[in-house]
Amino acid sequence: MRPPAPLRATAFRSVWLAGLVSDAGDWLLLIALPVVVYDLTGSALGTSVAFLVELAPGIVLAPLAGWCADRWDRRRMLVAISLAQAACLLPLLAVHTRADLPLVYAVIVVEAALLAVFDPTKNALLPTLVARKDLVAANSLVGLEQNLARLVGGPIGGVLLAVGGLRLVTGADLLSYLAAAALINGVRVARRVEPHVPNARHRRRSGSYLSIVVRNPRVRPTVLVAFISQIAQGIFVVLFILFVASRLHGGPAEVGLLRGVQAIGAVAGGLALTALSRRWRPASLTAFAAITFGVIDLVLWNAPSLSAATWIYVVLFIAIGAPGIVLATGLISSLQSDSPSHEHGRVFSAYGLAGNTGQVLGMLAAGLLTARLGLMTMLNTQALIYLAAGAFAARQITKPRAMPAKTASTPAIANPHWPDHDRMRREADPVRASGP
């Protein structure tokens, strides 16, 4: 059986493997650090702070991340960031007591800041590695890789923490970053598709990440759908544990089981999407996935009125993993297709900003309104928000629109893998091509 088309491209395969190794290492730390913080503080508040500080860099650094991804060589940036991520883990080796807790928080903030630059750069680089017809499949494979890393890295992180403590986990994550840097360093990208801004005047006229989103009628609704859907995700993050405890009468084992099995659905959905990607437009995937997400959530939140049997929720949480990966793939593929290459960094910075801001608003809404409105009201509202995002996507994103006219400030940058149909037609019949 032949591998999917994107994995047959050497450059994409190297970046994909680098992501798998690096993300698996991240999951080692993601499992370990909250446990370490809780052990040092004995406080749920201290543990929650560890999660909240991860979101701040993505919001604060969005303008800088996008500018860097569009100004500098993206491959070299990814290598440099991976090396910096490895180096910034070293302070964790000095963590022993509660007095060292500021070191843990500092590492979390710095690593989140580096990731805030890494993600838009990676998303901007990806369209230069594969043919345009394989873009959805490539993004689906990236989502698949992230969930495989979650399945592998999470359990290993728990084992390593139990066997060797934080030092062993830190060492393993550090090696994963170094391996990722080596893989990405070997990637060769056609020079003419690298982001390049020729002079300061062009940089001023090309606009900020916000103006780029505002002036592009196809990018605007996609970013808005990301914002709306992440409000729902923020509500879920806060209320999921309450749902398991109060509606399913479960404990930590059930929480871990249900969060873990989501990756099974995501892997299955990613494999199916990779195989069927050429039959779906990215925008249609976005609308379909958000609506499906909302419908499954409505069933999930209200099913305990009939039964609290664990197997029912295992099935539902596996099922909900599939639209999750499809939604992310549709959003990212739409942004890559609907904006010029030299603006991809800033577009994905806006996308990250919208997602992080939406998630913060969802967390705050869950924390402030649940006691007043009730758990079930908030959970059903979360599902309705996904349905609203899907309906908006179906109405706006799937409407055919012409791309904005190209100006001196938005030059088209060709991808050598994408067919230039106008040039092919002129070469085939230059007389006919010159007619009306």
N, C-alpha and C positions, 0 to 999 in steps of 0.2 A: 504493500500500500504506500503510495507516494505521500510525502508530507504536504501540508497546505502550501499554496503558492508563496506566501510571504516568507515561510521558513526555508524555502529554496534559495532565497536571496541571502548571500553570505553576510552582508552588512546588517540586515534586519535580524538575522539569526544571532549574530554576536550581541547586538543590543538586547534582544529578547533574553538570551542566556544571562547577560549581565543583570538584567532586571530580576530574573528568577533568583539568582544568588544573593543579590543585594536585599531584595524584599524578604527572603527567608531569614536573612540576618536581622532585618528590622523587626520581624515577628519574635525573634528570640528576645530582643530587648523590650518589645511592647508587652510581652508576657511577664518579664522579670521586673521591670522598673516599678509598676504599681504595687507589686508584692513587696518589693524592697522598701518603698515609701511607706506602705502600711505597717511593715515590721518596725520601721524606725520611728514612726509617729503614733501608731495605734489609733489613727484618726481617719474616718471616712472623708472628712473635709480635706485633709492633707492629700489624700489619694485623688480626690476630684480635681484639686488644683493642678495636679500633674497632667490631667487630661486637658484642662482649660488652657494652660499656657502653651499647649501645642498649636492652638488655633490662632493665637495672636500674630505670630510672624507671617502667616499666610495673608493676613489682612494688611499689616503694616508694610510688608516688603513687595506687595504686588506691583507697584510702578517700577521699582528698581529691577525686579526679576524679569519683567517683560522687556524693558529697555536693554538689559544685558543679553537676553536671548536673541534679540533682533540686531544687536550691534556687533557681537563677537562670534567667533567660530563655535558653533554649537557642540560639536564633538569634543573639542578641547575643553569647553566649559564643563561638560559632563565628567570628563576625566578629572579635572581639577576639583570639582565638587565632591566626587567620590573619595579622593585622597584627603580632602578637608574633613569629610565625615568620619573617616578612619582616625585622623589625628585628634579630633575633638572628643572621641570616646575615652581617651587616655585618663582624664581626671576621675573617671569612675573607678579606676584601679585604687584610688586613695580613699574610697568611701568605706567607713567602718562603723561609725556611730551616728546618732541623731545630729551631732554637731556638723557632720559632713553633708547634711541634707541640702544646703544651698548649692553644693557641687552637682547634685542630682538634677535639681531644677535648672541650673545653668546649662547643663548638657542637653536637657530636653529642649530648652529654648533655642540653643545654637543648632542642634540637629534639625529641629522644625524649620528654622530659618533657611538652612541649606537645602532642605527638601522643598521649600517654597520656591527656590530658584531652579532646582533640578527638574521638577515636574513640568513646568511650562516649556523648558528647554527641550526635554525629551519629546513632548508632544509636538513641538515645532520641528524637530529633526525627523520624526518618523515619516512624514509624507515624501521626504527625499530618498527614502530607502526602498520603497516599493512602488509598483505600478498603481496608477490611480484606481483601476478597477479592483485592486486588492486592498484598498484602504480600510474598508469595513472589516475584512478578515484580519488585517494586521492589528487593528485596535481591539478586536475580539480576542485575539491571541494574547495581547498585553493584559487584558482583563483576566483571561484564563491563567496566565503566568502568576498574576498577583494572588489569585485564589489558591493555586497550587502551593505557592510560597506560604500562604496562611495555613494550609493543611499540614505542611511539613514543618515550618518554623515554629508554630505555636506549641505543639507537643514536645519538640526537641528543646525549646526554651525552658519549659517546665522541668524537664529531666536534667538539663545542664545546671539550672539554678539549684536543684536539690542536691546534685552531686558535687559541684564545685563552687557554688555561690556566684555572686555578681562578677567576680573576676573572670571566671570561665566563660560566662555569657558574653562579657565585654570582648574578650579575646576572639571568640568565634565571630561576633558581629564585625569586629575590626578586619578580620581576614576576608569576610564576605565583601566588604567595600574595596579592599585591595584587589580581589579577584575581578570585581566588576570594572574597576578602573583599567585593568589590563585588557579585558575583553573589548571595552569601548575604544581603547587606544588603538586597537588593531583595525577599527572600522575605517573604510575609505569611502568618502562621499564625493560625488562629482562637484568640482569647484564652483561651477556656475549656479548651483542651487543653494549654496551657503548664503545665509543672511548677510547682506552688505549694504551699509548706508554710506554713499560716497563722500558726503561733505556735511558740514554743520548746517548749511542752509536747507539741505534735504531733510536732515533730522528735525529741524524746527517745523517744516511744512508737513511732515508725515504724521504728526500729531501724537498725543498721549494715548495710553491704552484705553482710556474712557472715551475720547473723541473718536477713536477707531471703531469702537463698538457702536456708538451712537449713530455714526454716519453710514453704517452698513446695515441695510434693512433685512438682511438674512441672518446676520450675527446677533442682532439685538434680541429677537425672540428666543433664540437658542440659549443665550446667557440668562434671560429671564426665567426660562424653564428650569435651568440649573439652580437658580436662586430659590424658586418656589419649592422644588423637590427637596432641596437641602433643609428648608424649614421643617418639612415633614421628617427628614432624617434626624434633625436635632431633637425633635419631640420624642422620636423613637429611642434615641440613645439614653435619654433621661428616664423614660417611663417603662422601658422594657423590663427592668428588674422588678419594678412595682407590679407589673402585669403578672409576671411569673409567681411572685410571692403572694399576691392577694387574690388573683383569679385562678391560678393553677395550683396554689398551695405548694409550690416547689421551693427548693433551696439552691445553693451554689451549684450542685451537680446538674440540676435541670437548666440553670442559666448557662453553664458552660456547654452542655449538650446542644441546646437549641441555637446558640450563637455559632457553634462549630459546624452544625450540619448545613447551615446556609451556604458554606463553601462548596458542598457537594452539588447543590443546585446550580451554583454559579459555574462550576467546572462543566457540568452537563450542558448548561445553556451556552457557554463559550464554545464548546465543541460543535454544537448544533449550528450556532451562528456562523462559525468559521466555514462550515460546509455549505451553508445556504446564503452567505453574505451577498453574493452578486444578484440575488433576486429581490433584495430590499434596498430602498433608498434610506440613507441614514436618518433623514427627518421622519420617515414613516416608522422606523424602529423606535425613535424617541417617543412618539405619541403612543404607539402600541404598548411599549414597556411601562410607561407611567400609568396608563389606564389599568393594565393588568396588575401592577403593583397595588394600586388603590383597591381593586376588587378583592385581591387575596387578603389584604390587610383588614378589610371590612369583615370578611369571613373569620379571619384569625382572631380579631379582638372580641367578636360576639359569640364564637363557638363555645366558650365555657358555660354559657347559659344552657347548653344541651349536654356537654360532657367535658370533663377535665382530664380525660385519658391522655397520658403523655404521648402515645404513638400518633395521635391525631396531630399534635403540634409539631412533632418531628417531621411528619409529611408536609405540613403547611410551611414550615421554615425551610425545608429543602426546596419546595416549590417557589418560595419567594426569592431564592438566590438567583434564579434564571432571569426574571425581569430586571433584577438589579444590574447584572452585567450587560444586558441588552441596552438598558437606559444609558449607562455610562458610555458604551460603545457608540450609540447613536448620537449623543451629544458631542463627543470628541470628533467623530468622523464628520459631522455637519460643520463644525467650526473649521476643520482642516480644509474641507471642500469649498467653503463659502468665503474664505478670506485669502488674500495673496500671501505667498510664502514669506516675504520680508516683514509681514505684520504678525506672523503666527505667535511669536513670543509674547507680544503685548495682548493679543487676543486671549491666549491661554492664561495670562496673568489676570485678566478681567474675569475669566471663567473661574479661576481659583478664588479670587476675591468674592465673587458672587456666592460661590458654594460655601466658603467659610463664614461669610456674613449671615447667610441664610441659616446655617447650622447653629450659630450663636443665638440668633433670634429664636429659633425653635427650642433650644435649651432653656433660654430665659422664659419663654412662654410656658413651657412645661413646669419649670420651677415655681413661677409666680401664680399660675392660673389653675393648677391641678387641684389644690386644696379648695379653691373657690368654686370651680365648675364641676369637679368630680373626675375621677380617673377615666371612666368610660366616655364621657363627653370629649375629653382631650384625645383619647385614642381614636375615636371615630372621626374627630376633626383631622387628625393626622392622615387617616385614609382618604378623607375628602380632599385634602390638599393635594395628594398625589393624583386624584381624579381630575382636579382642576388643572394641574400642570399638564396632564395628558390631553385634556380637552383644548387647552390653549395651544399646545403643540400641534394638534390635529388641525386647528383652525388657522394658525399662523405659519408654522414652519413648513407645512406641506403645501402651502399655496405657491404655485410657480411664480418666481420673480426674476427679472433680469438682474444680473450683477451690476453694481454701480459702475458708471462710466470710468474708465481708467484715466487718470490725470497724471501730471508730472510728479505729483506727490505719492502716487500709488502705482509704480511701475510693475508690470507683470514679470514674474520670474519663472522661467520655464523649468519643468522637471523633465530631464531627458528620458525618464521612463514613461511619461505620459504622451500619447500620440498627438501630434500637431496635424489635425485633419485639414486645415486650410492649406498648409504647406504641401501635404500629400496630394491634395486635389490639384494644386497649381502645377506640381511636377508631372502629374499624370496627364493633364490636358491644359497646357498653358493658354491656348487660344480660348477655350470655353471658360476657363477660370477668370479670364479678364473681362468677360461679359457681365451683364446685370445679374 
